[in-house]
Amino acid sequence: MTFTDDGTRVPYDWMPLSMANGVEWACLRRGHKDRFECLYRTGLANQFFWWLGALSTVLHKPGWVITQQQESAA
């Protein structure tokens, strides 16, 4: 079981942590300039998986990511 840096549980065991963080960051920062600004400065594999996760949110927003609007509505 994987948890992102913000503590969100990722239901997929196959997804690397850096990819899950990229997905979450891109979903939370939708509409902001820094949506695709990679947070991983070292490690080529980490950067690749972060970008892969962030770019995948263009096509599909996963249900496990809780946005700020959903938090304020609860």
N, C-alpha and C positions, 0 to 999 in steps of 0.2 A: 504494500500500500504506500502510495506517495502522497506527501503533503507539500504544497507550494510554500514559498517563503512567507506568504501572508496567512498560512495555516489552513488553506482550502484543501479539502480531501479530493484527490484525483482518483476516480473509480477504475482507471486503467493501469494494470501492472506493467504493461509494455512501454509506457510513456516515460522517457527520461525526465529528471527533475528540471533540467534547463529548458526543455520543450514545454513542460507544464507551466513554468514561470513565464515563458514567452507568450503562451496562449492567454494566461490570466492578465498579464500586463497590457497586451494589445486590446483585450476586451474592456478592461477598466479605463483605458486611455483613449477609447474611440472618440474621434472628434477633436483630439488634441494634436499639436505638432509633433510631440515626442512619442507618438504611438508605436513607431517602428525603430526607436533608438535603442539599440541593443545594450543591455545592462552588463553583459559579460565582456570584460576587457581582456581577459586572458583565456587561453584554451580554445583552439580552433574547433574542436568537437562541440564544446559548450556553446560557442557562438553560432555554429551551424544549426544545432537543435533549437536554440532560442529563436532564431530567425524563422526556421521551419514552423515552429509553433505559432509565432506571431503572424506569419503570412497565411497560415491555415485559417485564421479567424476572418480573413476576407471572404472566404467561401462559406464558412460555417461557424456559428457561435455555439460552443458546447454548453449544455445545460448545467454543468457542474460549477461554472463560474458565476458567482453572485455579484451583480453590478451594484454600484452605489445607489441607484434608483430603487432597486429591489430591497436594499437594506433600509432605506428611509421609509418605504411603504410598509415594512413589517412592524 
